[in-house]
Amino acid sequence: MNRRLFIRTSSLFLIGMATSDHLMHRLALARPEDPVIFQGEEQFRGIIRKAEANVWKEKPIGELVGLIGLELLGIPYVGGTLELSIDNEVCSANLLGLDCVTFYETVLGIARIIKQNKSEPEDLLNELTFMRYRNGQITDYTSRLHYVGEWYSDNEAKEVVEDITSTLPEATEYDKKINFMSTHSDAYKQLKSHPELVEEIETIENDLNTIERYYLPKAYIEETEKNLQTGDIIAITTSIKGLDVSHTGLCYRDEDGRLRFLHASLDQKKVVLDTDLHEYIAGKKKQTGIMVARPIEIDANQ
């Protein structure tokens, strides 16, 4: 991948951690000015150990996603963890603080490396790079899949997920014009510092607006929950002008059969297993419906 994989951290971060020799080598090579691109190795390795002990890799990927998501309950909500550099885009992972997007990306990334019999921080970074960036390649800030609608389509093309929204009863075409980033470029420090990137963002938005997209209006979510399953990725559509999605999370069907919303909650300031999906969205005025992507099983030899 076209990116630096150097990982820098403090001595306190290293105490008591089972850091691999390979990662230690990278730490030794890291320069003081390099951003910390992997945080939460202790949490990561704990999940890997539990997965190995319980042979989680044999479970369907959706169920595996749900189990990993539960392991992150209580992790603080922290926004902006991907904004490590104004000038150079780098891929990062942070299991010490998650927002709604990095939560589902991180959970799915860990699930995918477990399925591939991989277990190192660098493996997760590689998987996140593949999912988070257009065609799995980093060039600059614009190569990140900022809009969830594009994340869905790009990762469907990469056979990471299947966008099942159009197959849901009562799903309807989502023809909203997307242009929030280009019309609010001052709100993004990379675009404010590099105004030449705004034109590329606008091109990306125009391309996104040509894609046929669907959403399920919120009035139909309750009756459609029976069609959803643990591990499905939920993107909540919004009435905010120019924006396709305002929040994301995962489906989790509990032991009572309820389809609950597992997400990094800004309101509760941590990762939580929330109420039923339809109840959660019903209480949010600007949330208009959902788009749903289902993780695709991965070949262990891939």
Backbone hydrogen bonds, N-H to C=O, Kabsch-Sander energy under -0.5 kcal/mol:
donor,donor_aa,acceptor,acceptor_aa,energy
3,R,1,M,-2.0
14,L,10,S,-1.0
15,I,11,S,-1.2
17,M,14,L,-2.0
19,T,17,M,-1.8
24,M,20,S,-2.5
25,H,21,D,-2.1
26,R,22,H,-1.6
27,L,23,L,-2.5
28,A,24,M,-2.3
29,L,25,H,-1.5
30,A,26,R,-1.3
34,D,31,R,-1.7
37,I,35,P,-0.7
39,Q,93,A,-2.2
44,F,40,G,-2.4
45,R,41,E,-3.0
46,G,42,E,-1.9
47,I,43,Q,-1.9
48,I,44,F,-2.2
49,R,45,R,-2.7
50,K,46,G,-2.1
51,A,47,I,-2.6
52,E,48,I,-2.4
53,A,49,R,-2.6
54,N,50,K,-1.8
55,V,52,E,-0.8
56,W,51,A,-2.5
58,E,55,V,-1.5
59,K,56,W,-2.2
64,L,60,P,-2.4
65,V,61,I,-2.6
66,G,62,G,-2.0
67,L,63,E,-2.2
68,I,64,L,-2.4
69,G,65,V,-2.4
70,L,66,G,-2.0
71,E,67,L,-1.3
72,L,68,I,-0.7
72,L,69,G,-1.1
73,L,70,L,-1.4
74,G,271,V,-2.5
75,I,72,L,-2.1
77,Y,269,K,-1.4
78,V,76,P,-0.6
78,V,98,L,-1.4
83,E,80,G,-1.2
84,L,82,L,-1.8
93,A,37,I,-2.6
95,L,39,Q,-3.0
98,L,76,P,-2.3
103,F,99,D,-2.1
104,Y,100,C,-1.1
105,E,101,V,-2.5
106,T,102,T,-2.4
107,V,103,F,-2.5
108,L,104,Y,-2.4
109,G,105,E,-2.6
110,I,106,T,-2.5
111,A,107,V,-2.3
112,R,108,L,-2.3
113,I,109,G,-2.0
114,I,110,I,-2.3
115,K,111,A,-2.0
116,Q,112,R,-0.9
117,N,114,I,-1.7
118,K,113,I,-2.9
123,D,120,E,-0.7
124,L,120,E,-1.5
125,L,121,P,-2.3
126,N,122,E,-2.4
127,E,123,D,-2.1
128,L,124,L,-2.9
129,T,125,L,-2.3
130,F,126,N,-2.1
131,M,127,E,-2.1
132,R,128,L,-3.3
133,Y,129,T,-1.5
134,R,143,S,-3.0
136,G,133,Y,-3.0
137,Q,134,R,-1.7
139,T,137,Q,-0.5
139,T,140,D,-0.6
143,S,140,D,-1.8
144,R,141,Y,-1.1
145,L,132,R,-2.8
146,H,144,R,-1.8
150,E,147,Y,-0.6
151,W,147,Y,-2.2
152,Y,148,V,-2.7
153,S,149,G,-1.8
154,D,150,E,-3.1
155,N,151,W,-2.4
156,E,152,Y,-1.7
157,A,153,S,-1.9
158,K,154,D,-1.3
159,E,156,E,-1.3
160,V,155,N,-3.1
161,V,155,N,-1.3
162,E,294,R,-2.3
164,I,162,E,-1.0
164,I,292,V,-1.6
165,T,292,V,-0.9
167,T,164,I,-1.5
168,L,164,I,-0.5
168,L,165,T,-1.7
171,A,168,L,-2.0
172,T,215,Y,-2.8
174,Y,213,R,-3.2
175,D,173,E,-0.8
179,N,177,K,-0.6
179,N,242,G,-1.3
180,F,242,G,-2.2
183,T,179,N,-1.9
184,H,180,F,-0.9
184,H,181,M,-0.5
185,S,182,S,-0.5
187,A,184,H,-2.1
188,Y,185,S,-1.6
189,K,187,A,-0.6
192,K,188,Y,-2.6
193,S,189,K,-2.1
194,H,190,Q,-1.7
197,L,194,H,-2.4
198,V,195,P,-1.2
199,E,195,P,-0.5
201,I,197,L,-2.2
202,E,198,V,-2.5
203,T,199,E,-1.9
204,I,200,E,-2.3
205,E,201,I,-2.5
206,N,202,E,-2.4
207,D,203,T,-2.3
208,L,204,I,-2.5
209,N,205,E,-2.1
210,T,207,D,-1.3
211,I,208,L,-1.2
213,R,211,I,-0.6
215,Y,172,T,-2.6
216,L,290,I,-2.9
218,K,288,T,-2.5
220,Y,217,P,-2.2
221,I,218,K,-1.2
224,T,220,Y,-0.9
224,T,221,I,-0.9
225,E,221,I,-1.2
225,E,222,E,-0.7
227,N,224,T,-2.4
228,L,225,E,-1.6
231,G,251,C,-2.5
232,D,229,Q,-2.1
233,I,293,A,-3.4
234,I,232,D,-0.5
234,I,249,G,-2.8
235,A,233,I,-0.5
235,A,291,M,-2.8
236,I,234,I,-0.5
236,I,247,H,-3.2
237,T,235,A,-0.6
237,T,289,G,-1.6
238,T,244,D,-0.9
239,S,286,K,-2.2
243,L,240,I,-1.7
246,S,236,I,-2.5
247,H,236,I,-0.9
249,G,234,I,-1.9
250,L,262,L,-3.1
251,C,232,D,-2.3
252,Y,260,R,-2.1
254,D,252,Y,-0.7
254,D,258,R,-2.4
257,G,254,D,-2.3
260,R,252,Y,-3.3
260,R,258,R,-1.0
261,F,275,T,-2.0
262,L,250,L,-2.9
262,L,260,R,-0.6
263,H,261,F,-0.6
263,H,272,V,-2.2
265,S,263,H,-0.8
265,S,270,K,-2.6
266,L,264,A,-0.5
269,K,265,S,-1.0
270,K,265,S,-1.1
271,V,75,I,-1.8
272,V,263,H,-2.9
274,D,261,F,-3.1
274,D,272,V,-0.8
277,L,259,L,-2.4
280,Y,276,D,-2.4
281,I,277,L,-2.1
282,A,278,H,-2.1
283,G,279,E,-1.1
283,G,280,Y,-0.5
284,K,281,I,-1.9
285,K,283,G,-0.6
287,Q,284,K,-1.0
288,T,237,T,-1.9
288,T,286,K,-0.6
289,G,237,T,-0.7
290,I,216,L,-1.9
291,M,235,A,-2.4
293,A,233,I,-2.2
294,R,162,E,-3.1
296,I,160,V,-2.7
302,Q,299,D,-2.3
